[in-house]
Amino acid sequence: MTYLQLAYLHLLTIIPAFFIATYLLLVRKGTLVHRKLGPVYMLLMMVSAVVTLFMPAAIGPALFQHFGFIHLLSLLVLYSVPTAYIAIRQGNVKNIGII
């Protein structure tokens, strides 16, 4: 795939993820809609993170003429989304008083 195609695929996943995340942050946790949209958001974020790893860094220094500092965000997503999913499945979600 070309860089432009990857950029469009990234936008195709990250724009709905942005709106879903905004909604999830504004509504009450634990509702049926929240529980249904959460996995959709996680999937969109994972796909977006994988896509961005194939996009070479266009600005700043690059390792192996490909990976830049921005790719650290992709690695963070690839770690944090599965970690959050596992915590949720195990019932380790802490109540922080926002409910």
SVG drawing of the C-alpha trace seen along z (x, -y; Angstrom):
<svg xmlns="http://www.w3.org/2000/svg" viewBox="-28 -17 46 29">
<polyline fill="none" stroke="black" stroke-width="0.4" points="0.0,0.0 1.1,-3.5 1.5,-6.1 -1.6,-7.9 -3.7,-4.7 -2.3,-4.0 -3.2,-7.6 -6.8,-7.2 -7.1,-3.8 -5.7,-5.5 -8.3,-8.3 -11.1,-5.7 -10.3,-4.1 -9.3,-7.0 -12.2,-9.4 -14.9,-7.1 -12.6,-6.1 -12.4,-9.8 -16.2,-10.3 -16.8,-7.0 -14.2,-7.9 -15.7,-11.3 -19.1,-9.8 -17.8,-7.1 -16.1,-9.8 -19.3,-11.8 -21.8,-9.1 -22.2,-7.1 -19.9,-4.0 -21.4,-0.6 -24.4,-1.2 -25.3,1.2 -24.2,-1.3 -21.0,-1.9 -20.3,1.9 -21.1,2.3 -19.1,-0.6 -16.0,0.1 -14.9,3.1 -15.6,1.3 -13.4,-1.6 -10.7,0.8 -10.7,2.6 -10.6,-0.7 -7.6,-1.8 -5.7,1.4 -6.2,1.3 -5.2,-2.3 -2.0,-1.6 -1.0,1.3 -1.6,-0.8 0.5,-3.6 3.4,-1.3 3.6,-0.8 3.7,-4.5 7.2,-5.9 7.9,-8.9 7.7,-12.1 9.1,-14.5 12.0,-14.4 14.7,-11.7 13.9,-8.2 15.2,-4.8 16.0,-2.6 14.6,-5.5 11.1,-4.5 10.3,-4.6 10.0,-8.0 9.0,-9.3 5.3,-9.3 5.5,-5.5 5.9,-5.3 2.2,-6.3 1.3,-3.3 3.4,-1.0 1.6,-2.5 -1.8,-1.7 -0.7,1.8 0.2,2.3 -2.5,0.4 -5.6,1.6 -5.0,5.3 -4.1,4.6 -7.3,2.7 -9.3,5.4 -7.8,8.1 -8.5,6.0 -12.1,5.4 -12.6,9.1 -11.2,10.0 -13.3,7.5 -10.4,5.4 -12.0,2.1 -11.4,-0.4 -14.3,-2.7 -12.9,-6.2 -16.1,-7.9 -17.3,-9.0 -20.2,-6.6"/>
</svg>
